[in-house]
Amino acid sequence: MVTVSVNLKLLKSLRELHCLSISDVASKLGFKTPTGFWLVETGKRNMSISILYQLSLLYKTPVENLLIVKEEEDQKHSG
């Protein structure tokens, strides 16, 4: 089984590395308020693939770098 999630810590680090505020990114991505993006960046709201893609362009990194992929073995118990 594979689980995929967004690397929220990396997103925040990249934003700070690019000297961008929450408001800056929110504006660039078309959010009505900075709070809308803050909710996404902190994981309190789900991130759409479109937003993830736009962030990858903004931070000049492949989408794959923004993801955490974990592969887990299926544990089947025979009874």
mmCIF file of the C-alpha atoms, coordinates in Angstrom:
data_MODEL
# 
_entry.id   MODEL 
# 
loop_
_atom_site.group_PDB 
_atom_site.id 
_atom_site.type_symbol 
_atom_site.label_atom_id 
_atom_site.label_alt_id 
_atom_site.label_comp_id 
_atom_site.label_asym_id 
_atom_site.label_entity_id 
_atom_site.label_seq_id 
_atom_site.pdbx_PDB_ins_code 
_atom_site.Cartn_x 
_atom_site.Cartn_y 
_atom_site.Cartn_z 
_atom_site.occupancy 
_atom_site.B_iso_or_equiv 
_atom_site.pdbx_formal_charge 
_atom_site.auth_seq_id 
_atom_site.auth_comp_id 
_atom_site.auth_asym_id 
_atom_site.auth_atom_id 
_atom_site.pdbx_PDB_model_num 
ATOM 1  C CA . MET A 1 1  ? 0.000  0.000   0.000   1.00 0.00 ? 1  MET A CA 1 
ATOM 2  C CA . VAL A 1 2  ? 1.243  3.477   -0.819  1.00 0.00 ? 2  VAL A CA 1 
ATOM 3  C CA . THR A 1 3  ? 0.297  6.633   1.047   1.00 0.00 ? 3  THR A CA 1 
ATOM 4  C CA . VAL A 1 4  ? 1.030  10.062  -0.366  1.00 0.00 ? 4  VAL A CA 1 
ATOM 5  C CA . SER A 1 5  ? 0.849  13.356  1.487   1.00 0.00 ? 5  SER A CA 1 
ATOM 6  C CA . VAL A 1 6  ? 2.063  16.895  0.979   1.00 0.00 ? 6  VAL A CA 1 
ATOM 7  C CA . ASN A 1 7  ? 5.276  17.836  2.773   1.00 0.00 ? 7  ASN A CA 1 
ATOM 8  C CA . LEU A 1 8  ? 3.900  20.847  4.661   1.00 0.00 ? 8  LEU A CA 1 
ATOM 9  C CA . LYS A 1 9  ? 7.163  21.564  6.477   1.00 0.00 ? 9  LYS A CA 1 
ATOM 10 C CA . LEU A 1 10 ? 8.975  21.765  3.155   1.00 0.00 ? 10 LEU A CA 1 
ATOM 11 C CA . LEU A 1 11 ? 6.317  24.081  1.711   1.00 0.00 ? 11 LEU A CA 1 
ATOM 12 C CA . LYS A 1 12 ? 6.782  26.507  4.591   1.00 0.00 ? 12 LYS A CA 1 
ATOM 13 C CA . SER A 1 13 ? 10.577 26.287  4.296   1.00 0.00 ? 13 SER A CA 1 
ATOM 14 C CA . LEU A 1 14 ? 10.456 26.964  0.563   1.00 0.00 ? 14 LEU A CA 1 
ATOM 15 C CA . ARG A 1 15 ? 8.159  29.940  1.091   1.00 0.00 ? 15 ARG A CA 1 
ATOM 16 C CA . GLU A 1 16 ? 10.560 31.377  3.643   1.00 0.00 ? 16 GLU A CA 1 
ATOM 17 C CA . LEU A 1 17 ? 13.585 30.578  1.433   1.00 0.00 ? 17 LEU A CA 1 
ATOM 18 C CA . HIS A 1 18 ? 11.980 32.608  -1.357  1.00 0.00 ? 18 HIS A CA 1 
ATOM 19 C CA . CYS A 1 19 ? 11.336 35.459  1.139   1.00 0.00 ? 19 CYS A CA 1 
ATOM 20 C CA . LEU A 1 20 ? 7.584  35.249  0.601   1.00 0.00 ? 20 LEU A CA 1 
ATOM 21 C CA . SER A 1 21 ? 4.916  35.878  3.206   1.00 0.00 ? 21 SER A CA 1 
ATOM 22 C CA . ILE A 1 22 ? 1.649  33.983  3.506   1.00 0.00 ? 22 ILE A CA 1 
ATOM 23 C CA . SER A 1 23 ? -0.006 37.048  1.965   1.00 0.00 ? 23 SER A CA 1 
ATOM 24 C CA . ASP A 1 24 ? 2.425  37.046  -0.978  1.00 0.00 ? 24 ASP A CA 1 
ATOM 25 C CA . VAL A 1 25 ? 1.749  33.416  -1.842  1.00 0.00 ? 25 VAL A CA 1 
ATOM 26 C CA . ALA A 1 26 ? -1.994 33.760  -1.273  1.00 0.00 ? 26 ALA A CA 1 
ATOM 27 C CA . SER A 1 27 ? -2.082 36.659  -3.710  1.00 0.00 ? 27 SER A CA 1 
ATOM 28 C CA . LYS A 1 28 ? 0.022  34.875  -6.345  1.00 0.00 ? 28 LYS A CA 1 
ATOM 29 C CA . LEU A 1 29 ? -2.202 31.780  -6.186  1.00 0.00 ? 29 LEU A CA 1 
ATOM 30 C CA . GLY A 1 30 ? -5.468 33.733  -6.287  1.00 0.00 ? 30 GLY A CA 1 
ATOM 31 C CA . PHE A 1 31 ? -6.709 33.165  -2.734  1.00 0.00 ? 31 PHE A CA 1 
ATOM 32 C CA . LYS A 1 32 ? -9.208 35.797  -1.586  1.00 0.00 ? 32 LYS A CA 1 
ATOM 33 C CA . THR A 1 33 ? -7.507 36.111  1.793   1.00 0.00 ? 33 THR A CA 1 
ATOM 34 C CA . PRO A 1 34 ? -4.138 35.108  3.287   1.00 0.00 ? 34 PRO A CA 1 
ATOM 35 C CA . THR A 1 35 ? -6.021 32.924  5.759   1.00 0.00 ? 35 THR A CA 1 
ATOM 36 C CA . GLY A 1 36 ? -7.195 30.719  2.900   1.00 0.00 ? 36 GLY A CA 1 
ATOM 37 C CA . PHE A 1 37 ? -3.625 29.845  1.985   1.00 0.00 ? 37 PHE A CA 1 
ATOM 38 C CA . TRP A 1 38 ? -2.531 29.608  5.628   1.00 0.00 ? 38 TRP A CA 1 
ATOM 39 C CA . LEU A 1 39 ? -5.191 26.914  6.156   1.00 0.00 ? 39 LEU A CA 1 
ATOM 40 C CA . VAL A 1 40 ? -3.751 24.958  3.215   1.00 0.00 ? 40 VAL A CA 1 
ATOM 41 C CA . GLU A 1 41 ? -0.097 25.396  4.227   1.00 0.00 ? 41 GLU A CA 1 
ATOM 42 C CA . THR A 1 42 ? -0.781 24.258  7.793   1.00 0.00 ? 42 THR A CA 1 
ATOM 43 C CA . GLY A 1 43 ? -2.801 21.215  6.702   1.00 0.00 ? 43 GLY A CA 1 
ATOM 44 C CA . LYS A 1 44 ? -6.078 22.442  8.143   1.00 0.00 ? 44 LYS A CA 1 
ATOM 45 C CA . ARG A 1 45 ? -7.601 22.408  4.655   1.00 0.00 ? 45 ARG A CA 1 
ATOM 46 C CA . ASN A 1 46 ? -6.921 19.903  1.865   1.00 0.00 ? 46 ASN A CA 1 
ATOM 47 C CA . MET A 1 47 ? -4.694 21.057  -0.951  1.00 0.00 ? 47 MET A CA 1 
ATOM 48 C CA . SER A 1 48 ? -5.908 20.653  -4.515  1.00 0.00 ? 48 SER A CA 1 
ATOM 49 C CA . ILE A 1 49 ? -3.618 19.259  -7.162  1.00 0.00 ? 49 ILE A CA 1 
ATOM 50 C CA . SER A 1 50 ? -3.893 22.589  -8.959  1.00 0.00 ? 50 SER A CA 1 
ATOM 51 C CA . ILE A 1 51 ? -2.562 24.499  -5.926  1.00 0.00 ? 51 ILE A CA 1 
ATOM 52 C CA . LEU A 1 52 ? 0.214  21.939  -5.467  1.00 0.00 ? 52 LEU A CA 1 
ATOM 53 C CA . TYR A 1 53 ? 1.207  22.372  -9.114  1.00 0.00 ? 53 TYR A CA 1 
ATOM 54 C CA . GLN A 1 54 ? 1.155  26.182  -8.842  1.00 0.00 ? 54 GLN A CA 1 
ATOM 55 C CA . LEU A 1 55 ? 3.355  25.978  -5.728  1.00 0.00 ? 55 LEU A CA 1 
ATOM 56 C CA . SER A 1 56 ? 5.832  23.786  -7.580  1.00 0.00 ? 56 SER A CA 1 
ATOM 57 C CA . LEU A 1 57 ? 6.072  26.441  -10.302 1.00 0.00 ? 57 LEU A CA 1 
ATOM 58 C CA . LEU A 1 58 ? 6.372  29.271  -7.784  1.00 0.00 ? 58 LEU A CA 1 
ATOM 59 C CA . TYR A 1 59 ? 9.130  27.512  -5.838  1.00 0.00 ? 59 TYR A CA 1 
ATOM 60 C CA . LYS A 1 60 ? 10.773 26.155  -9.021  1.00 0.00 ? 60 LYS A CA 1 
ATOM 61 C CA . THR A 1 61 ? 10.737 22.540  -7.880  1.00 0.00 ? 61 THR A CA 1 
ATOM 62 C CA . PRO A 1 62 ? 9.092  19.391  -9.297  1.00 0.00 ? 62 PRO A CA 1 
ATOM 63 C CA . VAL A 1 63 ? 5.746  18.427  -7.753  1.00 0.00 ? 63 VAL A CA 1 
ATOM 64 C CA . GLU A 1 64 ? 7.298  15.133  -6.642  1.00 0.00 ? 64 GLU A CA 1 
ATOM 65 C CA . ASN A 1 65 ? 9.651  17.041  -4.322  1.00 0.00 ? 65 ASN A CA 1 
ATOM 66 C CA . LEU A 1 66 ? 6.654  18.446  -2.455  1.00 0.00 ? 66 LEU A CA 1 
ATOM 67 C CA . LEU A 1 67 ? 5.251  15.013  -1.644  1.00 0.00 ? 67 LEU A CA 1 
ATOM 68 C CA . ILE A 1 68 ? 5.951  12.411  1.004   1.00 0.00 ? 68 ILE A CA 1 
ATOM 69 C CA . VAL A 1 69 ? 5.476  8.901   -0.390  1.00 0.00 ? 69 VAL A CA 1 
ATOM 70 C CA . LYS A 1 70 ? 5.419  5.962   1.999   1.00 0.00 ? 70 LYS A CA 1 
ATOM 71 C CA . GLU A 1 71 ? 5.220  2.389   0.859   1.00 0.00 ? 71 GLU A CA 1 
ATOM 72 C CA . GLU A 1 72 ? 3.893  -0.036  3.433   1.00 0.00 ? 72 GLU A CA 1 
ATOM 73 C CA . GLU A 1 73 ? 3.665  -3.773  3.144   1.00 0.00 ? 73 GLU A CA 1 
ATOM 74 C CA . ASP A 1 74 ? 0.216  -5.289  3.394   1.00 0.00 ? 74 ASP A CA 1 
ATOM 75 C CA . GLN A 1 75 ? 0.072  -7.370  6.536   1.00 0.00 ? 75 GLN A CA 1 
ATOM 76 C CA . LYS A 1 76 ? -2.215 -10.324 5.975   1.00 0.00 ? 76 LYS A CA 1 
ATOM 77 C CA . HIS A 1 77 ? -2.883 -12.640 8.853   1.00 0.00 ? 77 HIS A CA 1 
ATOM 78 C CA . SER A 1 78 ? -3.767 -16.210 8.015   1.00 0.00 ? 78 SER A CA 1 
ATOM 79 C CA . GLY A 1 79 ? -6.226 -17.734 10.367  1.00 0.00 ? 79 GLY A CA 1 
# 
